[in-house]
């Protein structure tokens, strides 16, 4: 982070200085005392389940230079901080400071990624391609909300010329709020699927929310669209005043992957076509959906002038940077595929396809509940069970109340109940796998974030390595 004066912070946050001097400077900002460093400015955020004001003493002990608060603090001037700023709303102030700080980087290109699935992997691929020729800052993991985006922005310094951000959403209007912090020069929408339907009700509302990324852009900026997505293809004619670039596999687009050949555990080989130029690519990631993610990354690279051969090199040496997204591990000749970060009907379908295409004596899938799906949650879980049977998965293991419907869907489709198990705890699954797995097996583990399915992966790896 480049330094900010207290005067600047007061102006953009509309705060009052309770202690300190406007001429003081801040070199880093934190919202979490668990990662706070000496001389940080600690912004005490408030949420449904936490209140940063409860950790002010911690921040003091850790050597924070100053604090930003919205509550009255007893004996505030007796605190050891050099700077104390009072604001009406600390979250709004965090966003305002980030917006102001970002405005200082006049020559920075901002790439924004949203979509129902593949945002983080796409973001990582984009950053990897652009990083071959640029100084790129990308959001860590899934830093994609009103806290994560400002914290990413604060990592910018004068060496960066590209910023790659991910825009997530859990409620109507969230992306609009995020775009007000950082309006992208290039927007990518990966796809529209059945995510967060508890809040959005249907895919059309999901589409409207994702469209706010485009609506918040300035004129003459670039929009990148997956032309194979049945919802996104409907908005092409409604995008006005912006450049449009399309990518796809099934339909003719500006950027296509053709002649795709599945290499099993080694990923895919395909011909990358960028307008009138072709190049063969050996892409190491599993899953057809990751070819779409790659094409999104290619589209951004092309937009910013990266040569096709440099793009090829980037795709071929790309490694998964964000954990629990189709990560592969082989232990004692047993293949573990960790896709435990999150789950919804579309991403689970793709995971089942991946497992089905993997060579193995037996294909075993461990699935946790898919959450936030609204009124059709039972139906969606049953659909997954049908897919498990139709893709010839050998053994089905489920965790959680909703996932019992996965077993039911598989059973109704003709899968033998001798090949399916259901548990209400992770320990039972780990013990089953310990006794069940044999050399040559392939096991895939997936579930919604709150199910914490990665705990099964960690225990399983620990057991197999003994």
N, C-alpha and C positions, 0 to 999 in steps of 0.2 A: 504493500500500500504506500502511495505517496502521501506525504504529511498533509493534514488539514488543520487549519487554525481553529481555535475555539470560536473566534468571531464568525467564521464560515458556518460552523456547526450550529451556532445560535441562530443565524439568519435562516438557514434552510429548515431547521426544525421548529422555528418560532419559539425557542426555549428561553428560560430566564437563568442567568448565571447566579447561583447561590454562593459559590466559592471559586476563587481562581481569577485568572486574568484573560481577557480576550486575545491577548498576544501569545498565549501558550499554544503549543502544537500537539496534535495526536498523530501517532504513526500506525496504530492498529486498533481494531474494534472487535469486541467479543460480546456474545449474548449468553454464554454458557461458562460458568466457573470451572467446569471440568476440563476445559481446554484453554482457559484464560492464561495469558502470559503477563509477565511483569510489564508495567507501563501501558497496558491496554486501556481503552475506554470501555467500560462495562455498561451495556444498555440493559436495564432491568425489564425484560418483557413480561407480560402477563397473559396467561392462557386459561383454558378451562381447567386444566389439571396441574398448573404450576404458577408460581409467582416469583419472578426474578428478584423482587425486593426482599424476599426471605434469604437471599444469598449475598446481600451487600457486605456483611461482615466477612464472608468467605473471600469476596473480591478484594476487600481491604487487606486481609492477611496474605493474599497471593501477590500483592503489590500493584494492583491496578492504579493507573494514574488518575483516573476519574470515573464518575458514574453519571448516567442519565436516568432520571427517575420520573415517575408520574404521581407517586404517593408522597405524603408528608413523612419525613423521616425525623424521629426524635433525636435531639441533640446533633443535628446534621453537621453543624460547624465543628464539632469535636472529632468528626471522622478524619482520618489521615489523608484522604484523597486531596490532590492538588486542585482538582476540578470537580464541581458538582453542578449539574444542569437539571433544571426542572422543566418538564414538558407536559402537555395535556394527555398524550397517548404515546407510549414508548414505541409501539409497533409502527405507528404512522411516522414517527420520527426516524426510525430505522430506515424505512422506505424512502423518506424524503432526503435523508443524508446520502443514501445510495444513488438516488436519481441525480442529485447535485454532483456527487463525486464522478459519476459516469459522464456527465456533461463536460468534464474537463479534458476528456480524451477525444479530441476533434477528429483524428484520422483513424479511429478504431472502427472495424467492421464487426457488427453483431449478428450472429447466426442464432436463430431461435428454432427449437424443435418441440413439437407437440404431437399428440396422437394417442390412441387408446393403448397401443402396444408398440414396443420397440424403441421408445424415446431414448432411453439411456444408452443402449447399444448403438443406436444411430448417432447420438451425440459423440460417443467415443470414437466411432469410425470417422466422422467428420473431422474431429480434432486431430486424429492420426494422419489423415490425408493432408489437411492444411498444414500440419506441423512439419511436413517435409520441406516447406519453403517459407514458413511464417513462424512468428513467435505467438503461440496460441495459449490462451487461458480457457479452460473448460470447467464447468461445474463439477464438483466432486459427487460421485455416486448419483443419488437422486435429489440433489439440492435444487428442488424445482418449485418451491413455494415462496410465500412472502417473507420468510426468514432466510431460506437457502439462497435465493437469487441475490439479495443484498450482500450476504456474506461472501458470495462468489465475486461480486463487483468490487468489494473492498480488497480483494487480492490482486487487482490490476495494478500494474506499474508502467512506467514510461516505455519499457521494452516491448510491451504487448501491442500487436496490431490487429489481432482477431480475438473475439470473445465468443465462446459457444455456450449457449444457455439452454436449459430444458424447462419447459413451461408445463407444470402439472395442474390438475384441478380436482377438487372434491365438491365444489358447489358452484352454482350458476353465478357468473360474474367474476370468478377468481382470476381467469386468464386476463380479463380486461384490466384488473388491478395490477397484475404482473407486468403487462405491456406498458402501463403508465410509469413503471420503474425503468424498464429497458425495452425500447421499441426496436425490433430487429431490422437490419438491412436485408436479410435473407430469411424467409420463413419456410420451414418444412413441416408438412402434416403427413405423418406416416400412414395412418389408417383410422377408421372409425369402427368401434366395436362395442360389445356389451360390457362396459365398465362403469362402476359407480351408479348403476341404475336405481339404487336406493334413493339417490338424490336427483338424477336426471330423467328417470322414468323410461326413456326410450332413446334409440340411437340418433334420432333426428335432433333431440335436445343436446346430445353429446356433440353432434356436428356443429350446432349453433355456437356452443361454447368454444369449440376449437377454432371456429371461424374468427373469434375475437382476436386471435393472434394476427390474422391478416388485416382485419378491420383497424387495428391499432397502428399499422405501418404507414409511413409517409408515402407520397406519390413516387412512382418510378422505381420502387424497390422490387425485389424478386421473390416470387412465391413458387415453391417447389411442391408438386402434387403427385401422389401415387395414383396413376391413371387407372390401375386395375381395381381400385377400391370403389365399390358400387355407390357409396355415398359421396365420396370426394369428386367423382367424375361429374356429378350433378351441379357442382358449384363453379365449374370452369367459366361458364358464360357470365356469371354474376360478379366475377372479380374484375374491377375496373381500375384503370390508372396504374397498374402494376405489370411488371414482366412476369410471364408464366413459363415455367419449365416443367416438363412431365417426365416421369420414369415408370417403367413397368416391365412385366414379363409376358403377360398374355396379350396385351394390346400394344399397338404401335405407339411409340413415345419418342421424345427427344433423346432419351437415354434408355437403352434396353439391355437385358441379359438374354441371350439366345443360345441354343445348342447346349443346354445345361446337362451335365453328367454328374450323377451322384457318386462320390468317392467313399461313401460310408463314413467311418470315423475320421477320415481325412478331409471331410468337407465336400466341396463341389469344384468342378471345372466348368467354365462357361466362356462364351465370347461376349465381351463387353463392347457394346456399340454406342458410341457417342456421335450423334449426327452421322457424318459419313466416314468416321474412323472406327476401326475394329482392333481389338487386342484380346488375346487369350489370357484368362485369369484363373489361377488356382487359389481358391478362397477357403481358408481353413475352418470356418465356423460351420456348425451343424444347423440344419433346418432351412427349408426354403424361405421362411420368413426373414432369415438373416441375409439372403440375397437381396430382398427388398430393402433392408436396412443399408446394405452396401450401396445399392443404387442411389439411395437418398444421399449418402455421403459423396458418391461420385458426382452427383448433380451439383452439390455445393462446391466441390473442388473445381469442376468445370466452370461454374459461374465466376469463381475467383481466379481463373486463369491457370490452374494447375495442369501440366502436360499429361496426356493420357498414359504415358509410360511411367510417370511418377505416381499417378493414381494406381496403376497396376502394381507397382512395387509396394505401395502402402497397403493395398488390399491383401497382398500375399504374405506380408509380414505382420499383419494385424493380430494382436492377442487380446483376449477378453480382459478388460481393465476393471470392470465393475463386477463384483463377485455374485455368485448364485444365479447366473444367467447361462444355462446350458454349459456349465463348466464340466470338463471331462477329467476323470481320474481313473487310473488303472492300478489296482492293488491285488496281488496274488491272482492275476489273470481274470479279475472281476472288474467290469467297467461300471463306474458310478457316474451318473450324469446329474449334476446338481443344478436344478432349475427352480430353486426354492424361494427366489426373491418375492414373487407374487403370482397370482393366478386369476384368470377370468375365462369364460368359455372359449374364446378364440385362442388365447395363449396355451390353454390346456390341450386343445385340439392339435395345435402345432407340435407340442411336446410329445403327444401320442404318436404323431406321424414320424417324428425323429426317432423315437424308440423303435417303432415298427421297421424302419429302414436300416437299423443297426444290426450287424451280424452278431449272433449270440446263441448259445444253446437254449437259453430261456430268456424271455423279456418280461421283466417285473416292473410294475409301476406302483409308486407310493403316492397317494393323492390326499391332500388335506382339503378342508372346506374352501369354497370360493365365496368370498364375503361381499357385501354391499351390492347385491344383485336385485334387490327389491322383490316384488310380488311373484316373479317367476323363478325364484331361486331353486325351488324343488325341481321344476321342469328342466332347468339348465343343468342341474347335477345328474338327472336321469339321462340327458343327452350325452353327457360325458361317458356314462356307463355303456351306452350303445356303441360309442366310438371305440372304447376299450375292446369290446367284443369284435367289432367289425375289422379292426386293425390287428386282430389275432395276437393280442397281448396275452402272455401265458398266465401270469399271476397278477391279481389286483389286490392291493392293500390300501385301506382308507383310514382316515383319522378325522374325527369330529362328527357332530350331530347331523349336519347337512349332507356330509359325504356318504352317509348310509344310503342315500338315494342314488349315488353312483353305483353301488353294489346292486341295488334294486334294478336300475336300468340295464346293467350288464346281465343280470339273471333273467330278466324278461326277454332279452335278446338271444338267450340260449347259452350263455356262459355257465359252466358248471360251478355250483357253489363250493365244490372242493378246491377250486382255484381262486377263491376270493376270501379276504379276511377283513374284519373291521375292528378298530380299536378306539377307545376314548382317551388313551394316553400314549405318549411317545415311547415309553419304556417297553411296552408290549410289542411295538413294531420293531424296535432295535433287537429285542430278544428273538423274535421270529426270524428276522433277517440273518441273525448270527447263526441260526441252525439251518436256515433254508438255502442260503447262497452257496453255489458251487462254482468251480472254475469254469470260465467261459460265459457266465451269466452277465446280463446287462440290466442294471436297475436305475430307474429315473425317479427323482423325488421332486414334488412340486406342491405348492399350496399358497393360499393368500398370505400376505405379509404378517398378519396377526397370528397366524398358525405357527410361525417360527419353525418351519420344516427344516431349516438349516441345522437345527439341533440334532435331528436324526442323522444328517449327513456327517456331522462332526463325530458323533458317537460311532457310527458305522466305520468311518475311516480309522478311528482309534482302535476299534476291535480288530479290523482286518490287518492292521500293521503290527499287531502283537506277535 
